[in-house]
Amino acid sequence: MVTRKEKGPRADNRSERRISTPRTASYTRLLRVDEAASGAGAPSTLPPPPFESETSVEGLEWWLDAHMGLASGLLWLEQLLETVPESDSRADTVRRLAAGTETVRDALYELYCDAADGRVAPLLGPEAALEAHVRGSYAWCVRVVGLLATVTNGLRAPSRPEWAMAKAEFRAADEAYPTGSETVREGVRSLAIDFTSPIEPLRNLPRDLEHLFDALGALRGMLAQRFA
């Protein structure tokens, strides 16, 4: 039976794993070509190490699909923004909100790396709090991208954006904001993690989780300031 590989130690400095471009970092990572795929001449949607093959992410396909969906939506939004004059201050606001959404996306990717460890499996599943929160986070971000696209399309039209419609979309999206963060924290605290070990694969999990919560809260606050 194929088993999921545990990832090796991750350095605290994440910059070694990121691509230093202003565009969608995790989107670019997921479009890498790994050694096996390049040998066959086929593109791969795998992230970089700690994952080495398709079997390494067995059971997390839904997470990868959701991540690619959000990354594609953000890329589409970026292309829309390129059609708006750079001097438009409202477009700058959309760009800042898009950057906040990218921060959430990258935080979700860090958790995806953590979730490859078999000890996280009890927190994942149809009734599990972590999976519910992750799915909810992706769904909410997709709605945010849709809201920002509506505003951007309005900036391209002679009539300019319909702010009443944008505010209504914000209210609808806010109703889907992911909750249950304390339950997720309790689940993570229940895991057997040796924080005294420098080679503990999950030593960054609590920090990664808080990074996601912080990124979600910051984006929600920025959206409320503009559309509430």
C-alpha positions as CSV (number, residue, x, y, z in Angstrom):
1,M,0.0,0.0,0.0
2,V,1.3,3.4,-0.8
3,T,2.0,5.5,2.2
4,R,2.4,9.3,2.6
5,K,5.9,10.4,3.3
6,E,6.8,12.5,6.2
7,K,8.5,15.7,5.3
8,G,11.9,16.6,6.5
9,P,12.9,19.5,8.7
10,R,11.9,22.9,7.5
11,A,14.2,25.8,8.1
12,D,12.6,28.7,10.0
13,N,13.7,31.0,7.1
14,R,11.0,30.4,4.5
15,S,12.6,32.6,1.9
16,E,14.7,29.7,0.8
17,R,11.6,27.9,-0.4
18,R,9.9,30.9,-2.0
19,I,10.3,32.3,-5.5
20,S,11.3,36.0,-5.2
21,T,8.8,37.5,-7.6
22,P,6.0,39.9,-6.9
23,R,3.5,37.5,-8.5
24,T,1.7,34.6,-6.8
25,A,4.6,32.7,-5.1
26,S,2.7,29.5,-4.3
27,Y,1.1,29.5,-7.7
28,T,4.5,29.5,-9.3
29,R,5.7,26.7,-6.9
30,L,2.8,24.5,-7.8
31,L,3.7,24.7,-11.5
32,R,7.2,23.3,-11.1
33,V,8.3,20.3,-13.0
34,D,9.7,17.6,-10.8
35,E,12.4,15.2,-11.8
36,A,10.1,12.4,-12.6
37,A,7.7,14.5,-14.6
38,S,10.5,16.3,-16.5
39,G,11.9,12.9,-17.5
40,A,8.6,12.0,-19.0
41,G,8.2,15.4,-20.7
42,A,5.0,16.1,-18.6
43,P,4.3,19.1,-16.4
44,S,3.7,18.5,-12.7
45,T,1.4,20.3,-10.3
46,L,3.5,19.2,-7.3
47,P,4.9,21.6,-4.8
48,P,8.7,21.5,-4.1
49,P,10.2,19.3,-1.4
50,P,9.2,17.9,1.1
51,F,6.9,16.2,-1.5
52,E,8.7,14.0,-4.0
53,S,6.0,12.3,-6.0
54,E,2.2,12.1,-6.4
55,T,2.1,9.3,-3.8
56,S,3.5,11.7,-1.2
57,V,0.3,13.8,-1.1
58,E,-2.2,11.0,-1.2
59,G,-5.4,12.1,0.6
60,L,-4.7,15.8,0.1
61,E,-5.7,16.1,-3.5
62,W,-8.7,18.2,-2.6
63,W,-6.4,20.7,-0.9
64,L,-4.2,21.0,-3.9
65,D,-7.2,21.4,-6.2
66,A,-8.6,24.2,-4.0
67,H,-5.2,25.9,-3.9
68,M,-4.8,25.8,-7.7
69,G,-8.3,27.1,-8.1
70,L,-7.6,30.1,-5.8
71,A,-4.2,30.7,-7.5
72,S,-5.8,30.7,-10.9
73,G,-8.5,33.2,-9.8
74,L,-5.8,35.6,-8.4
75,L,-3.9,35.3,-11.7
76,W,-7.1,36.2,-13.6
77,L,-7.6,39.2,-11.3
78,E,-4.1,40.3,-11.9
79,Q,-4.6,40.2,-15.6
80,L,-7.8,42.3,-15.2
81,L,-6.0,44.9,-13.2
82,E,-3.4,45.2,-16.0
83,T,-6.2,46.7,-18.1
84,V,-6.9,49.5,-15.6
85,P,-4.7,52.7,-15.7
86,E,-2.0,52.6,-13.1
87,S,-3.0,56.1,-12.0
88,D,-6.4,55.0,-10.8
89,S,-6.2,55.0,-7.0
90,R,-9.1,52.7,-6.7
91,A,-7.2,50.1,-8.6
92,D,-4.4,50.5,-6.1
93,T,-6.9,49.6,-3.4
94,V,-7.9,46.5,-5.3
95,R,-4.2,45.5,-5.7
96,R,-3.7,45.8,-1.9
97,L,-6.7,43.7,-1.2
98,A,-5.5,41.1,-3.8
99,A,-2.1,41.1,-2.1
100,G,-3.9,40.4,1.2
101,T,-5.6,37.5,-0.4
102,E,-2.3,36.2,-1.7
103,T,-1.0,36.3,1.9
104,V,-3.9,34.0,2.9
105,R,-3.2,31.7,0.0
106,D,0.5,31.4,1.0
107,A,-0.5,30.7,4.6
108,L,-2.8,27.9,3.4
109,Y,0.1,26.5,1.5
110,E,2.3,26.3,4.6
111,L,-0.4,24.3,6.3
112,Y,-0.6,22.1,3.3
113,C,3.1,21.2,3.8
114,D,2.4,20.5,7.5
115,A,-0.6,18.3,6.7
116,A,1.6,15.8,4.8
117,D,2.7,14.5,8.2
118,G,0.6,11.5,9.1
119,R,0.0,12.8,12.6
120,V,-2.2,15.6,11.2
121,A,-4.6,13.0,9.6
122,P,-7.0,12.9,12.6
123,L,-7.6,16.7,12.0
124,L,-8.6,16.1,8.4
125,G,-11.8,14.5,7.1
126,P,-15.5,15.5,6.4
127,E,-16.2,16.2,10.1
128,A,-12.8,17.5,11.1
129,A,-12.4,21.1,12.2
130,L,-9.1,21.7,10.4
131,E,-10.4,20.5,7.0
132,A,-13.6,22.5,7.5
133,H,-11.6,25.6,8.2
134,V,-9.3,25.1,5.3
135,R,-12.1,24.5,2.8
136,G,-14.0,27.5,4.2
137,S,-10.9,29.7,3.9
138,Y,-10.5,28.8,0.2
139,A,-14.2,29.3,-0.5
140,W,-14.2,32.7,1.2
141,C,-11.1,33.8,-0.7
142,V,-12.7,32.8,-4.0
143,R,-15.6,35.0,-3.1
144,V,-13.3,37.8,-2.3
145,V,-11.6,37.4,-5.6
146,G,-15.0,37.6,-7.3
147,L,-15.8,40.8,-5.4
148,L,-12.5,42.4,-6.4
149,A,-13.1,41.3,-10.0
150,T,-16.5,43.0,-9.9
151,V,-14.9,46.3,-8.8
152,T,-12.1,46.0,-11.3
153,N,-14.5,45.5,-14.2
154,G,-16.4,48.6,-13.0
155,L,-13.2,50.6,-13.2
156,R,-12.9,49.6,-16.8
157,A,-16.4,50.7,-17.7
158,P,-17.5,54.2,-18.5
159,S,-20.1,54.1,-15.7
160,R,-17.5,53.2,-13.1
161,P,-18.0,50.7,-10.3
162,E,-21.4,50.1,-8.7
163,W,-20.4,50.4,-5.1
164,A,-23.8,49.4,-3.8
165,M,-23.4,46.1,-5.6
166,A,-19.9,45.7,-4.4
167,K,-21.0,46.3,-0.8
168,A,-23.8,43.7,-1.2
169,E,-21.2,41.2,-2.4
170,F,-19.0,42.0,0.6
171,R,-21.9,41.3,3.0
172,A,-22.7,38.0,1.3
173,A,-19.0,37.0,1.4
174,D,-18.6,38.0,5.0
175,E,-21.4,35.6,6.0
176,A,-19.2,32.8,4.7
177,Y,-16.1,33.9,6.7
178,P,-14.5,30.8,8.1
179,T,-15.0,30.3,11.9
180,G,-14.1,27.7,14.5
181,S,-10.5,28.8,14.9
182,E,-10.3,27.8,18.6
183,T,-11.5,24.3,17.8
184,V,-8.7,24.0,15.3
185,R,-6.2,25.3,17.8
186,E,-7.4,22.6,20.3
187,G,-6.9,19.9,17.7
188,V,-3.4,21.0,17.0
189,R,-2.6,21.1,20.7
190,S,-3.7,17.5,20.9
191,L,-1.0,16.3,18.5
192,A,2.2,14.7,19.8
193,I,4.7,17.3,18.7
194,D,8.2,17.4,20.2
195,F,9.0,21.1,20.3
196,T,12.4,20.5,21.9
197,S,13.6,18.6,18.9
198,P,15.3,20.6,16.1
199,I,14.3,18.0,13.6
200,E,10.6,17.8,14.5
201,P,8.7,18.2,11.2
202,L,5.7,19.7,12.9
203,R,7.4,22.2,15.1
204,N,6.2,25.1,12.9
205,L,2.6,23.9,12.8
206,P,1.1,26.2,15.6
207,R,2.9,29.2,14.1
208,D,1.7,28.4,10.6
209,L,-1.9,28.1,11.9
210,E,-1.7,31.4,13.6
211,H,-0.3,33.0,10.5
212,L,-3.4,31.8,8.6
213,F,-5.7,33.2,11.3
214,D,-3.8,36.5,11.2
215,A,-3.9,36.8,7.4
216,L,-7.6,36.0,7.3
217,G,-8.4,38.6,10.0
218,A,-6.2,41.3,8.4
219,L,-7.9,40.8,5.0
220,R,-11.3,40.8,6.5
221,G,-10.5,44.1,8.2
222,M,-9.3,45.7,5.0
223,L,-12.4,44.6,3.2
224,A,-14.7,45.9,5.9
225,Q,-12.9,49.3,5.9
226,R,-13.6,49.7,2.2
227,F,-17.0,47.9,1.7
228,A,-18.9,47.7,5.0
